[in-house]
């Protein structure tokens, strides 16, 4: 695959946590850039040392040095610290032509334009399965983002999973579905595994059965293109065991609980944005 740095120039990360590491791993695994073309600013010296030793990237505690030659700057700090981390001194050190990409969940484009004025900005909503190359990422660019930079963003996150380019107006709903969704799925895997243990299975086997069942079912939806209800019907025999189980789930309101989970996540996101 052609290196994206031919389009972007050096890539800088502000924040070297788990999500940044997953993206770096995807970029290097797909040979989209050389390690020496990736710069990471992180306040923890031990974290910088780990990233340098593990991936060969240039990691440092000085964010200004990390961004000074970058064409693409990825903001990967927690939303709560955006104002403290993205200082005016840091913004002044950013090359004027650099595009800024943010994975800070509740920070919208309007806020990003205030934080990094004058820069083209891409808002990105990834989820944690990015860490194993199975992420789901939504990308919302502003009107200043070039086609080349948008393609670069799609390529970067495509190296870590699936990608959709969306209008920013869809981001909050996407965050409540795929951003928070792994938490819902982990809870359901745990519940299904517990049910297996209750039925007499060893714990490790029950977890493996439940997790692989979720993983395989999701893969079937993606690869067949069939509606989930069609796939459900394929495994649901008249008067059989699966329909009996589905009946129990419907009686317990599992479907309605998913509606409520997404709505609750969106409501909480609105409150957090208002803080």
C-alpha positions as CSV (number, residue, x, y, z in Angstrom):
1,X,0.0,0.0,0.0
2,X,1.3,3.5,-0.8
3,X,2.5,5.5,2.1
4,X,0.0,8.2,3.2
5,X,2.8,10.4,4.4
6,X,3.4,11.3,0.7
7,X,0.1,13.2,1.1
8,X,0.1,14.2,4.8
9,X,3.8,14.7,5.6
10,X,4.8,13.8,9.1
11,X,2.0,12.6,11.5
12,X,1.9,14.0,15.0
13,X,-0.2,12.7,18.0
14,X,-1.0,14.8,21.0
15,X,-1.6,12.1,23.6
16,X,-0.1,8.7,23.5
17,X,-2.7,6.6,25.2
18,X,-4.5,3.4,24.2
19,X,-6.4,4.8,21.3
20,X,-3.4,6.6,19.9
21,X,-1.4,3.4,20.2
22,X,-4.0,1.5,18.3
23,X,-4.0,4.0,15.5
24,X,-0.2,3.9,15.4
25,X,-0.2,0.1,15.3
26,X,-2.7,0.2,12.4
27,X,-0.7,2.7,10.4
28,X,2.6,0.8,10.8
29,X,1.0,-2.6,10.3
30,X,-0.5,-1.4,7.0
31,X,2.9,0.2,6.1
32,X,1.2,3.5,5.6
33,X,4.2,5.4,7.2
34,X,7.6,4.7,8.5
35,X,8.1,4.9,12.3
36,X,10.3,7.9,12.0
37,X,7.5,9.8,10.3
38,X,5.3,9.5,13.4
39,X,5.7,11.9,16.3
40,X,3.9,11.5,19.7
41,X,3.6,14.1,22.4
42,X,2.7,12.7,25.8
43,X,3.4,14.1,29.3
44,X,4.5,10.8,30.8
45,X,8.2,10.0,30.1
46,X,7.6,6.2,30.7
47,X,4.8,6.2,28.1
48,X,7.1,8.0,25.6
49,X,9.8,5.4,26.2
50,X,7.4,2.5,25.8
51,X,6.1,3.9,22.5
52,X,9.6,4.5,21.2
53,X,10.8,1.0,22.1
54,X,7.7,-0.8,20.9
55,X,7.0,1.0,17.7
56,X,10.1,3.0,16.9
57,X,8.2,6.3,16.7
58,X,9.5,9.6,17.9
59,X,7.9,10.2,21.3
60,X,8.5,13.2,23.6
61,X,7.0,15.1,26.5
62,X,7.2,18.4,24.5
63,X,4.0,18.7,22.4
64,X,5.4,21.7,20.5
65,X,8.4,19.7,19.2
66,X,6.1,16.8,18.3
67,X,3.9,19.0,16.0
68,X,6.4,21.4,14.5
69,X,6.9,19.5,11.2
70,X,3.5,17.7,11.0
71,X,1.1,17.9,8.1
72,X,-1.5,15.9,10.1
73,X,-2.0,16.4,13.8
74,X,-4.2,13.9,15.7
75,X,-5.6,15.1,19.0
76,X,-5.9,12.0,21.1
77,X,-6.3,13.4,24.6
78,X,-9.4,13.1,26.8
79,X,-12.1,15.7,26.1
80,X,-12.0,16.9,29.7
81,X,-8.4,18.2,29.3
82,X,-8.7,19.7,25.8
83,X,-8.3,23.3,27.1
84,X,-5.3,22.4,29.3
85,X,-3.6,20.2,26.7
86,X,-4.2,22.3,23.5
87,X,-2.6,25.5,24.6
88,X,-2.1,28.7,22.6
89,X,1.7,28.0,22.6
90,X,1.0,24.5,21.1
91,X,-1.3,26.0,18.4
92,X,1.3,28.6,17.5
93,X,3.8,25.7,17.0
94,X,1.5,23.9,14.5
95,X,2.4,24.5,10.8
96,X,-0.3,26.7,9.4
97,X,-1.2,24.2,6.6
98,X,-1.5,21.3,9.0
99,X,-4.9,19.5,9.1
100,X,-6.1,18.7,12.7
101,X,-7.9,15.4,13.3
102,X,-9.6,14.9,16.7
103,X,-10.8,11.7,18.3
104,X,-12.0,13.6,21.4
105,X,-15.6,12.3,21.6
106,X,-17.7,15.1,22.9
107,X,-15.6,18.0,21.3
108,X,-17.6,19.2,18.3
109,X,-16.3,21.0,15.2
110,X,-17.4,24.4,16.5
111,X,-15.3,23.8,19.7
112,X,-12.3,22.5,17.7
113,X,-12.3,25.6,15.5
114,X,-12.0,27.7,18.6
115,X,-9.2,25.5,20.0
116,X,-7.2,25.3,16.7
117,X,-8.3,28.4,14.8
118,X,-7.4,28.6,11.1
119,X,-6.8,24.9,10.6
120,X,-8.9,22.4,8.6
121,X,-10.4,20.0,11.1
122,X,-11.7,16.4,10.9
123,X,-13.8,15.1,13.8
124,X,-13.5,11.4,14.2
125,X,-15.6,9.0,16.3
126,X,-13.7,5.6,16.7
127,X,-14.4,2.8,19.1
128,X,-12.2,0.6,21.3
129,X,-12.1,-2.5,19.0
130,X,-9.8,-0.3,17.0
131,X,-7.1,-1.8,19.3
132,X,-7.6,-5.2,17.6
133,X,-8.1,-4.0,14.1
134,X,-11.8,-4.3,14.2
135,X,-12.9,-0.8,15.0
136,X,-15.9,1.2,13.7
137,X,-15.0,4.8,12.9
138,X,-17.1,7.7,11.7
139,X,-15.4,10.6,10.1
140,X,-16.9,14.1,9.9
141,X,-14.7,16.7,8.0
142,X,-15.2,20.4,7.9
143,X,-15.5,22.2,4.6
144,X,-11.8,23.2,4.6
145,X,-10.5,19.6,4.6
146,X,-8.9,18.6,1.3
147,X,-9.9,15.5,-0.6
148,X,-6.4,14.2,-0.1
149,X,-6.5,14.7,3.7
150,X,-10.0,13.1,3.9
151,X,-8.7,10.1,1.9
152,X,-5.7,9.9,4.3
153,X,-8.0,9.9,7.3
154,X,-10.1,7.1,5.7
155,X,-7.0,5.1,5.0
156,X,-5.6,5.5,8.5
157,X,-8.8,4.3,10.2
158,X,-9.5,1.8,7.5
159,X,-6.2,0.1,8.6
160,X,-7.9,-0.4,12.0
161,X,-11.4,-1.5,10.9
162,X,-14.4,-0.1,9.1
163,X,-15.0,3.5,8.2
164,X,-18.0,5.7,7.4
165,X,-17.8,9.4,6.3
166,X,-20.8,11.2,7.8
167,X,-22.2,14.7,8.5
168,X,-21.3,15.9,11.9
169,X,-25.0,16.0,12.8
170,X,-24.9,12.2,12.9
171,X,-22.0,11.9,15.3
172,X,-23.9,12.0,18.6
173,X,-26.1,9.1,17.5
174,X,-23.1,7.2,16.2
175,X,-21.3,7.7,19.5
176,X,-24.3,6.3,21.3
177,X,-24.4,3.2,19.0
178,X,-20.9,2.3,18.0
179,X,-18.8,4.5,20.4
180,X,-20.6,3.2,23.5
181,X,-21.7,0.0,21.8
182,X,-18.7,-2.1,22.9
183,X,-19.7,-1.5,26.5
184,X,-23.2,-2.9,25.8
185,X,-21.8,-5.8,23.9
186,X,-19.3,-6.7,26.6
187,X,-22.1,-6.7,29.1
188,X,-24.2,-9.0,26.9
189,X,-21.2,-11.3,26.4
190,X,-20.7,-11.5,30.1
191,X,-24.4,-12.2,30.7
192,X,-24.5,-14.9,28.0
193,X,-21.4,-16.5,29.5
194,X,-22.9,-16.3,33.0
195,X,-26.0,-18.1,31.6
196,X,-23.6,-20.8,30.2
197,X,-21.9,-21.2,33.6
198,X,-25.4,-21.5,35.2
199,X,-26.2,-24.2,32.6
200,X,-23.0,-26.2,33.7
201,X,-20.3,-25.0,31.4
202,X,-16.8,-24.1,32.6
203,X,-16.3,-20.3,32.9
204,X,-13.5,-20.0,30.3
205,X,-15.4,-22.1,27.8
206,X,-18.6,-20.1,28.4
207,X,-16.8,-16.8,27.8
208,X,-15.2,-18.1,24.6
209,X,-18.5,-19.5,23.3
210,X,-20.3,-16.2,24.0
211,X,-17.6,-13.9,22.6
212,X,-17.0,-15.9,19.4
213,X,-20.8,-16.1,18.9
214,X,-21.0,-12.3,19.0
215,X,-17.9,-11.9,16.8
216,X,-19.1,-14.4,14.2
217,X,-22.7,-13.1,14.1
218,X,-21.4,-9.5,13.5
219,X,-19.2,-10.8,10.7
220,X,-22.1,-12.6,9.1
221,X,-24.1,-9.3,9.1
222,X,-21.3,-7.4,7.5
223,X,-20.2,-10.0,4.9
224,X,-23.6,-11.2,3.8
225,X,-25.3,-7.8,3.6
226,X,-28.5,-9.4,4.9
227,X,-30.7,-7.7,7.4
228,X,-30.1,-9.1,10.9
229,X,-33.7,-10.2,11.0
230,X,-33.2,-12.4,8.0
231,X,-30.2,-14.0,9.6
232,X,-32.1,-14.5,12.8
233,X,-34.9,-16.2,10.8
234,X,-32.3,-18.6,9.3
235,X,-31.4,-19.9,12.7
236,X,-35.0,-19.8,14.1
237,X,-36.9,-23.0,13.4
238,X,-40.7,-23.1,14.0
239,X,-41.4,-24.3,17.5
240,X,-37.6,-24.8,18.1
241,X,-35.2,-23.8,20.9
242,X,-34.0,-20.5,19.4
243,X,-37.5,-19.0,19.1
244,X,-38.1,-20.1,22.7
245,X,-35.0,-18.1,23.7
246,X,-35.9,-15.1,21.6
247,X,-39.4,-15.2,23.2
248,X,-37.8,-15.0,26.6
249,X,-35.6,-12.1,25.5
250,X,-38.6,-10.2,24.1
251,X,-40.5,-10.8,27.4
252,X,-37.6,-9.3,29.3
253,X,-37.5,-6.2,27.1
254,X,-34.0,-6.7,25.7
255,X,-34.9,-4.8,22.5
256,X,-36.4,-1.9,24.4
257,X,-33.4,-1.8,26.7
258,X,-31.2,-1.2,23.7
259,X,-33.4,1.7,22.6
260,X,-33.1,3.1,26.2
261,X,-29.3,2.6,26.3
262,X,-28.7,4.6,23.1
263,X,-31.1,7.4,24.2
264,X,-29.5,7.6,27.7
265,X,-26.0,7.8,26.1
266,X,-27.1,10.6,23.8
267,X,-28.8,12.5,26.7
268,X,-25.6,12.2,28.8
269,X,-23.5,13.4,25.9
270,X,-25.6,16.5,25.7
271,X,-25.2,17.2,29.4
272,X,-21.4,16.7,29.1
273,X,-21.2,19.2,26.2
274,X,-23.0,21.7,28.3
275,X,-20.4,21.6,31.0
